[in-house]
Amino acid sequence: MEDDKTLRDLNDRVYQVNPKFGNGNRKRYVEKSTNDLNKNEKNTLVAGDKHFQVISTENGRWGFQGMAVAPIINGNPDYNQVTVVAAGTDPNDKLDVLEAVDGATNIGSLQEPVAEKFVDKMMRQHPDWKIMQLTGYSQSAYMLKVGAKYQIPTVTFNGWFQYGTLTSEEKIFMKNNANFFTNYRKKEDAVTWWNDFNSSSFNSDDFGTVVWLAGKSHHLADWQFDKTGMIILPDNPETQSAIKAQKERLLQVQLAKHMSRLTVIKRQLTASGGGLSTNEKLYLDSEASRIIVQKLASDFKLATEKLIAIYQTAITEAQELWQNTLYESRSMGTLLTEWEVRETLQMVGFTEQTVITNPCYTYQDKLTKIMTVASDFDRLTNEITAKISEIVQRDSDLAYQLKGI
């Protein structure tokens, strides 16, 4: 999986699949071996801080351009981390502009079925490839529909998309897996405004996938990113679900980086052709275990944060329920004293003990158990890390080989 900055760059590069883009003067990306490239073609690109191999392209009907890329790890494309990107509207392409108009209506863009077939063809012809992510910009936010159909995480930028074009099955999947989908939009983006007036009132339910941010620009270059490569989101109630989705996606990005590093190490250790020593095998197994445990611990931490928020809300609501009920009971009349009000409430089982103390004790007990499991994850990670260090310390050859990686 890739971070937002890398996906933004891929959306900028994909236009060059079209041989006519930029009057045909720029080198275009094609799916070819290096030796077969023509003068005006290339098959690798840089996005974010990574190099990618272009492994499939489509310059198809209705103005569609798309490409699939795989990150280059130790000189080879990693087909377990494929990203598919579809080009947005090229204002110099009349057919592209026409489909942009269609895309703003309930019929949807005719480019979407072409994108769907492009993804489907790759999955059928290359079952060994793993498509981890889809992305699009502006008109090509229809990749959200493709993602919902094939259940692939999708990120789009400045995307107008009529969610009403989703099938019943796609709507159900998107609703139940909203964290799979992110549609970054700006509240005053004039280009998307004419589609749905930048308001959910003029569109169907987006299932919480649209992330509204301040700004007017429709340009890809104007998005701002933090040091992790994710779009900067203000911390407010409107963006909480998007922030959580970003955290989950960032974990996937970090996992991919760790696994890529492990792949490089394995290739380095096996480069001599003599097989792996016992210590080298132990190191690789331990490192893989450490990466997996760290990922599980991070996932658990995110889940813990969600549970803590739920329990904290429940505690607050219990306290408010008690105070509001007392207030309403007191206002029923002035003849009853405070103890008589409380005694009357007690007769129907409504006491501070039953409403606040007992539930909060249960909530706190569950939180304590959750924190215990989190602590166990930390302990396990530390134990594995210590074991890795021990292996490296007692094997000087292994230590020397790792120093150069």
N, C-alpha and C positions, 0 to 999 in steps of 0.2 A: 504494500500500500504506500501511496505517496502523500506528502504533506501538501497544504494548500498552495504554497509558492511554486512547487514543482508542477502541480496540476495547472496553475495559471500559465506557466511558461509553455506547457504542452499545448494548451488551447491557443497560444499565440503562434506556435510553430506549425500547427496542423494545416493552416491555409496553403502551405507550400506543397501539399499533395496535388493541388490543382496546377497543371502545367501552364495555365494562363495567368496565374496569380502574379501580380506585379509586372504585367506585360510580358511574362515569361522570361524576365531577365535574371531572376533569382534562382539559385539551385533548388531543385525540388526534392522532397524526400520520397524514396521509392523502396520497395521490397526487392532487393537484389543483393547478390554477393558483391563484395568490394571489387573483385576483378571484372565484374560485368557492368559496372557503372559507366554511364555515358558522361560526357564532359559536364553537362548541366544537371547532374544528379548526385545525391549523397544518401547514405543509408544509416548515418548516426547523427545524433543531436545531443545538445546539452540542455537540461532543464533543472532549475534549482541548482543543486550542487552535484548533480549526477549525470553520467553519460548513459545514453539509451541507444539500443539498436532498434531500427524500424523493422518490424517482422511481418507486417501486413499493411496494405493500403487499399483504399477504395475511392476512386473518382467516379461516383455512380450517378444514377438518374436523379432528376429534380434538383440538381445543383449540390448533391451531397458529396462531401469529402470527409474521409475518416482514416485513421491509422491506429494500429496497435503497436505498442512499444514494450520492450523488456529492458530492465536495467542491465548494464554491462558489469559483470562481477569477475574480476581477475581475467579480463580479456574476453569473456564469453557472456552471451545474453542469458539471463536467468528467466526461463519460461514459467517459473512458478510465481512470477510477480508481474504479470501482463496488465497493462493499462490501455484501455480503448478510449480514444478521444474523437469527437466529431466537431467539425468546423462550424463556427457561427456564420452569420450573414456577411458575404462579401458584397459591399455596395456597388462594385463594378460589374457584378454578375447579375443580369436582369432576371434570370430564372431563380437565383438565390433570393432576390428581393421579393419576387412574386410568392415564393414559398414562405417567406417571412410574414406576408400578409395572411396567407392561409393559416399559418401557425398561431395567429392571434384569434382564430375563430374556433368554434367547437369541432370542426372537422379535423383540426390539427395539421401539422406540416406533413406533406407527402414525403419528406425526407426521412421521417421517423421509421416507416416500414423498411426503407433501404438500410438504415442503421441497424434495424432489428435483424435483417437478413445477413448483414455483415458480421454481426456478433455470432449469430447462429452458425454461419458457415465456418467460422474459426473454431467453434466448440466441436463441430462435427468432424472437421478435417484434422484438427490438432487436439485430440483428447488429452495429450500430455501437457498442453498448456493450461495454466490456471489463471483465468481472468479475475483479477482481484478488485478492479475498480473501473468505473466509467466516468467520463467527464465531458462537459460541454459548456458553451458560452452563448448568451443571447438566444437566438433562434434555436440553437441545438440543445437547449434545456429539455427538449423532447427525450434526451438520454435518460431522464428520470423515469419515463415510461418503459424504456428498454430495460432499465435496472429493475423496475418493479416486476416486469415479465420474467426475467431470468434470475431475479433475486440476487443482484449484484450491487454492492454499495456504489453510490453515485454522488458526485459533487458538481454543481453547476454555478456559473457566475453570471450575474446580471440577466438571469434567465426569465423570459416570459414563457409560461407553460400553462395550458388549460388542463387542470387536473380532472376536469370532467371527461376528458378523452380516455381516461384509464378504464379498463374493464373492471367488472366486479371483483374478480380474483386479484387484480393488481391493486385495487383500492384496499382490499382486506390486508394484503401483504404490507403495503405502505403504512397503513394505519397501525398494524401490529409491530412494525419494524421501522418506525420513524427515524431512529438513529442511523439507519442505513443511508439516509438521503438528506442532502443539504443543498439548498438553493439560496445562495448569497445574493441579496438584492439591496439596492439603495432607494430610500424613500422618495427622493426627488429625481430619480433617473427618468428623463423625459422620453427616452427610447422605449422603456418598458411601460411607461405611463399609459400610452394609448391602447395597450393590450387590456389591462384591467384596472386602470386608474391607480395602480399601486395600492389597491385595497382589496382585502379578502371579500368585501361586500359584493364585488363585481366578478368574483370567481368562485368555483366550488371549493370545498374544504381542501386545504393543502396539507392536512394531517400533521401540522407542526413542522413541516420541512422548510418553509421559507424563513430565512433569517434576515430581518429588516435592520439595516444600518443607515446611519445618517450619511447624506451625500447626494450629489447630482450626477456625477460622472458615470458614463457607460463604458469607459475605457478600461481594458484589462490592466493597463499599466498603473492605474490609480489605486489599486488595492494595497493596503498596508499590512505587513506581516510582523509577527513577533520573532524572537530569536529561534524558536522551534520550527519556523516556517508556516505557522498557522495564521489565518486572518485575525487581526486584533478585534476582539469583541468587548464592548463595555459590560461591566458587571452590574446588571440590573435584572429585575424580575422577568423582563421580556426575553432575555437571552440565556436564561439558566439552562433550558433544555439543550440549546445549541452549544453552550460551553461544555456540558456533559458529553455531548456527541463528539465534540472536538477532542476531548480527553481520551475517549475510547478509540478514536481514529488515530490519535497520536501514539497510543500504545501499540497499535498495529504497525505503524510506521517504524517505531523503535524496534519492535520484534523482527521486522524484515531486515533492518540494518544489522542487528545482532546475528541473525541466521546467515546473512550474506558474509559477514566477517568469518563466521565459523566455516562456511564453505571455502573461503579463501585459505584459511588455515589448513583445512583438510587437504586441499589441492597441493599446498606447499609441502606438507609432510609426506605426501605420497608421490611427489615429483620425481624422486630418485628411482622409483619403480621397484624398490626392495621390500615393499609392504610396511605395515606399521608395527612399531615395537609395542610391548605390553603397556609401557607408560604412556605412549602416544595414544593408544586406544582408550586408556583410562582418562587421559586428559580430554579427548574429544567427547567422550560420553559424559564426563563431569561437566564440561562446558555447556553441552546441550541441555543437561539437566538444570544447570544454573539458570540458563536463559528461560527455560520453560517455567521454572519455579518463580522467577522474577516476574514473568508475564502474569502468572496466576495470582501472585501477590498483589500486583498492580490492579488486575481486574477485581480482585476481592476488595481492595481499598476503595475503588470506585463504587462497588456495590454497597460497601459499608457506609460511604458518604450518603448514598441515596437512602439507606435504611435509617441512618441517624437523623436525616432531615425529616423522614416520615414520623419517627418516634418523637422528635422535638415538636413537630406540628401537633401531634396527638396530645402531648403534655400541655402545650399552650391552649389547645381547644378544650381540654378537660378543665383547666383553670378558668377559662372564659365561661364555660358552661356553668360551673359552680357559682361564679360571681354574678352572672346574668340572671340565674334562677333565684338567687338570694335577693337581688335587686327587685325583680318582678314580684316576688312573694311579699316583700316589705311594702311594695306600692299597692298591694291589694286592699290594704286598709290600715288604719292607724290604731286599731284596738288591740292588736296582738303585739306582745313584747318580742324582743329579739329571740329569747330562748323558746317562746311559744312558736315562732316562725320555724325555728330549726327543728323543734320537736315534731311539728306537723309534717315537715319534709322527711324526717326520719321514719315516720309511720309508713311512708310509701317507698322506703329504702333509699332515699336520696340524702346521702350524707357526704361530708368532706372525705371520709374514709373510703366510701365506695366510688366516689366520682374522681378523686384526685390521688389519694395516697396509694390505694391498692393498684390501680392501673399504672401509675408512675413507677411503682416498685417493680411491676412486671416488665415495663419498658426498659428500665435501668438494668434489670437482670439479663435481658436479651442483649443489650448493648455490651455488657461486660463479657458475655460469651463470645460476641462478635470480635471484640478486641483481643480476646485470648487466642482465637484462631489466627488473627492478623499477626500476633506475636509469634505464633508457631511458624508461620510462613517466613518471618524475618530470621528466626533461629535456623530454619532449614537452609535458607539461602546462605547464611553465614557459614554453616557447617560445610556446604558444598564448596564455597569459595576458599575456605581454609584447606580443604582437601586438594583443590586445584593447585594452590600455592605450594603445598607439600610435595606434590608430584613434580612440579617444575623445579623446586629447590634440589631435589635428589637426582634429577636428570639434567646434567649440564648440557648435553647435546640438544635436548628439547628446549631448554632455556635459550640457547644460542639461536635456534631456528625461529623461535617466537619473537626474538628481539628484532628481527628484520621484517616482521609482518605488520 
